[in-house]
Amino acid sequence: PSSVRQENLIKLIQELNEDPSVHGIIVQLPLPSHIDRKRVFSEIDPCKDVDGLTPTNVGRLWLGDYTLDGSLLPCTPKGIIRLLDEYEIELEGKTAVIINRSDLVGKPLAKMLLDRNATVIMCHSKTPDLKKRAAEADVLVVAVGRRPAFSVGPDMVKEGAVVVDVGMNRIEGKLMGDVDFDDVEKKASFITPVPGGVGPMTRAMLMENLAIALELSEG
């Protein structure tokens, strides 16, 4: 609950760390403003960190000390890379634009794309000429979630671009992404739908991370 005290949350995490019947720990974000997120994540056993957000696992990602199949990586970026691999989308030498700079999606995805020799541009609410930047992308990843204030139309998409829509918006009871799917689909060579695109991949990667955590617990 939002009223949880930080010391109580940390105590619970420590108990779960020591419980051999627990193999995965998730701290649901966002946390209440009175909770120190960095402190909380630093308390999670890295081998049970199925979100890939502890300092240890973040450090391994940024040092390049990871594998897609055997490491605890953030689920959504991992799922996006798996999706691109499945459809044999070449990343080397491509310009990848990410409209998101969060620790959960944008930053880890940028590192994974860099490791595949893409040129990565990370955009956010303070980026000037955002439409121009987006239209330069060979691979465009959008994760904003602020419709109707923000959406991506065909004027922001390069002909033949790969478009990955991570956004989640509920408009008049309907789940929608950040991308105007019907219009952008006509220009894109590949586009993920919402629902049914990145979301299921995120859940699948969470299950994979849990299996990896189980293997780690068994040595």
C-alpha positions in Angstrom: 0.0 0.0 0.0 1.0 3.6 -0.5 1.3 4.1 3.3 4.0 1.4 3.7 7.0 2.5 5.7 10.4 2.2 4.0 11.9 0.2 6.9 9.0 -2.3 6.7 9.4 -2.7 3.0 13.1 -3.3 3.4 12.5 -5.8 6.2 10.1 -7.8 3.9 12.6 -7.8 1.1 15.3 -9.1 3.4 13.0 -11.9 4.6 12.2 -12.9 1.0 15.9 -12.9 0.2 16.4 -15.5 2.9 13.4 -17.6 2.0 14.5 -20.6 -0.1 11.0 -21.1 -1.4 11.1 -17.6 -3.1 13.0 -17.4 -6.3 11.9 -14.0 -7.7 11.3 -10.6 -6.2 9.5 -7.7 -7.9 9.1 -4.2 -6.4 6.2 -2.7 -8.3 7.0 0.8 -9.7 6.3 3.6 -9.2 6.9 3.7 -5.5 5.4 6.3 -3.2 7.3 9.5 -3.0 8.6 8.8 0.6 10.3 5.6 -0.5 14.0 5.8 -1.6 13.8 3.6 -4.7 17.6 3.2 -5.0 17.9 2.0 -1.4 15.0 -0.4 -1.8 16.4 -2.0 -5.0 19.9 -2.3 -3.4 18.4 -4.5 -0.8 17.1 -7.1 -3.3 19.3 -10.2 -3.7 20.6 -9.8 -7.3 20.0 -13.5 -7.9 16.3 -13.0 -7.2 16.0 -9.7 -9.1 13.7 -10.8 -11.9 13.2 -7.2 -13.0 16.9 -6.7 -13.6 17.0 -3.4 -11.6 19.4 -4.0 -8.7 22.7 -2.1 -8.9 24.5 -5.4 -9.5 22.4 -6.4 -12.5 22.3 -2.9 -13.9 26.1 -2.8 -13.6 26.5 -6.1 -15.4 24.4 -4.8 -18.3 26.4 -1.6 -18.7 29.7 -3.4 -18.4 28.5 -5.9 -21.1 28.8 -8.8 -18.7 25.5 -10.4 -19.7 23.8 -12.8 -22.2 20.3 -12.5 -23.5 19.5 -16.1 -22.5 21.3 -16.3 -19.2 21.1 -13.0 -17.4 18.5 -11.1 -15.3 17.8 -8.2 -17.6 14.8 -5.7 -17.6 11.9 -7.6 -19.2 10.6 -5.1 -21.7 13.9 -4.3 -23.4 14.8 -7.9 -23.4 11.5 -8.8 -25.0 12.0 -6.1 -27.6 15.4 -7.5 -28.6 14.0 -11.0 -28.7 11.2 -9.8 -31.0 13.6 -8.0 -33.3 15.8 -11.2 -33.4 12.8 -13.4 -34.2 11.9 -11.3 -37.2 15.6 -11.1 -38.3 15.7 -7.3 -38.2 19.2 -6.1 -38.7 20.4 -3.6 -36.1 24.1 -3.1 -37.0 24.6 0.3 -38.6 21.0 1.3 -38.1 19.8 4.5 -36.4 17.6 3.6 -33.4 15.5 6.3 -31.8 14.0 5.6 -28.4 11.3 8.0 -27.1 11.8 7.1 -23.4 14.6 7.5 -20.9 13.4 5.4 -18.0 15.5 3.0 -16.0 13.0 0.3 -16.9 12.8 0.7 -20.7 14.8 3.4 -22.4 18.2 3.2 -20.8 18.6 -0.6 -20.7 17.2 -0.9 -24.3 19.7 1.8 -25.4 22.6 -0.3 -24.1 21.3 -3.5 -25.7 21.0 -1.7 -29.0 24.5 -0.2 -28.7 25.8 -3.7 -28.1 24.4 -4.7 -31.4 26.1 -1.8 -33.1 23.1 0.4 -33.7 23.5 4.2 -33.4 21.2 5.1 -30.6 19.4 8.5 -30.1 17.4 8.8 -26.8 14.6 11.3 -26.8 12.4 12.7 -24.0 10.0 15.5 -23.1 12.8 18.1 -23.4 14.2 17.0 -26.8 13.9 19.7 -29.4 12.6 18.8 -32.8 11.3 15.5 -31.6 9.3 14.9 -34.8 12.5 15.4 -36.9 14.5 13.0 -34.6 11.8 10.3 -34.8 11.6 10.6 -38.6 15.4 9.8 -38.8 14.9 6.4 -37.2 15.4 3.1 -39.0 14.1 1.6 -35.7 11.7 3.7 -33.7 10.8 2.6 -30.1 8.0 4.6 -28.4 7.2 4.3 -24.7 5.4 7.4 -23.5 1.9 6.5 -22.4 0.3 10.0 -22.5 -2.4 9.8 -25.2 -4.1 12.0 -26.3 -1.4 14.5 -25.3 1.2 12.6 -27.3 1.0 10.1 -30.1 3.1 9.1 -33.1 1.6 9.7 -36.5 3.0 9.0 -40.0 4.7 12.4 -40.1 7.1 11.1 -37.4 8.0 7.8 -39.2 10.5 7.2 -41.9 9.4 5.1 -44.9 10.2 1.5 -44.3 11.1 2.0 -40.6 10.7 -0.6 -37.9 8.2 0.8 -35.3 8.0 -0.8 -31.8 5.1 0.6 -29.7 5.6 0.1 -26.0 3.0 2.7 -24.9 -0.1 1.7 -22.9 -3.1 4.1 -22.9 -6.7 3.4 -22.0 -8.9 5.8 -24.0 -12.7 5.4 -23.6 -12.2 1.9 -22.2 -10.0 0.8 -25.2 -6.4 -0.1 -24.8 -4.2 1.7 -27.2 -0.5 2.3 -27.9 1.4 5.5 -28.6 1.4 5.0 -32.3 -1.5 5.7 -34.7 -1.3 2.1 -35.9 -3.6 2.2 -39.0 -1.8 5.2 -40.5 1.7 4.3 -39.5 1.4 0.7 -40.7 1.2 2.0 -44.2 4.7 3.4 -43.9 6.4 0.9 -41.6 8.1 -2.3 -42.7 7.4 -3.8 -39.3 5.1 -2.5 -36.5 4.0 -4.0 -33.2 0.4 -3.7 -32.2 -1.1 -2.8 -28.9 -2.4 -5.0 -27.3 -0.6 -8.1 -28.5 2.9 -6.9 -29.3 5.5 -5.9 -26.7 3.2 -6.7 -23.7 3.2 -10.5 -24.1 6.9 -10.4 -24.7 7.5 -8.6 -21.4 5.5 -11.2 -19.6 7.3 -14.0 -21.3 10.7 -12.5 -20.4 9.5 -12.2 -16.8 8.8 -15.9 -16.8 12.2 -16.6 -18.4 13.9 -14.4 -15.7 12.2 -16.4 -13.0 13.5 -19.6 -14.6 17.0 -18.1 -14.7 16.7 -17.0 -11.0 15.7 -20.6 -10.1 18.8 -21.9 -11.8 21.0 -19.4 -10.0 19.5 -20.4 -6.7 20.5 -24.0 -7.4 24.1 -23.1 -8.2 
